[in-house]
Amino acid sequence: MSFNPTVDQDKCTGCEECVDICPVDVYEIVDGKSTPVNAEECVGCDSCVEVCPEGAITVEEA
């Protein structure tokens, strides 16, 4: 099963919480915003969704 993490760039403040908590390094900060640069590595744990203070991240089954 694969997952598709997305970040709402309008909501993201670049706090790096998702970068820090992701166990498989899906996210990096690009131009001040979180970007799923390794989306194919996502294991669907939802840690990033839970830690994001802005509610900018969603993870859906692909």
N, C-alpha and C positions, 0 to 999 in steps of 0.2 A: 504494500500500500504506500502511496506517495502523498505528500502534502504540499499545499501551495500557500506559503506565508506572504502576506501583503502588508504594506505600510501606507496609511493615508498621509501623504506628504503635507497636507494642509494642517493636520492635527499634530504631527511629530514635532517635538521641540529639540530633538538631538540630545536627550539626557543620557544616552548610552546604557540605560538599564537593561534593554534587551541584548545589547552587545555583551554585557557582563554576565548575564544569566544563561544565555544559550549554550547548551552543552556541546553543540556541534558547529559552532562558529558560523551560523547562517548570516548574521548581520554585521555590517560595517557602517561607520558614519561617512557619508559622502556628501560633500557640500553642506554640512551642518545638519543633515537628516539621516535617519536610519534607513538603510537599504539592504534588502535581502540578496546579497551578492552570491551566496551559496544556497539558494532556495532548494536545490535538489537534495541537499543534505538533511533537510528538515525531517524530524522524527515525530512531529505532531504532539509534543509533550505539553504545549500551551503555556510553558513558563513565561514566554515573552508576552503573551496576551495578558496574563495575570499581573505581571510586573509593570506594564506600561501605564504610567499615571494619566496619560491623555486618551487612552482607549483607541490608539491609532493602529493597532495591529490586529489582523485577523488571520487565522489559519484554517484552511478548508481542505477537505480531502480532494485530491486531484483525480 
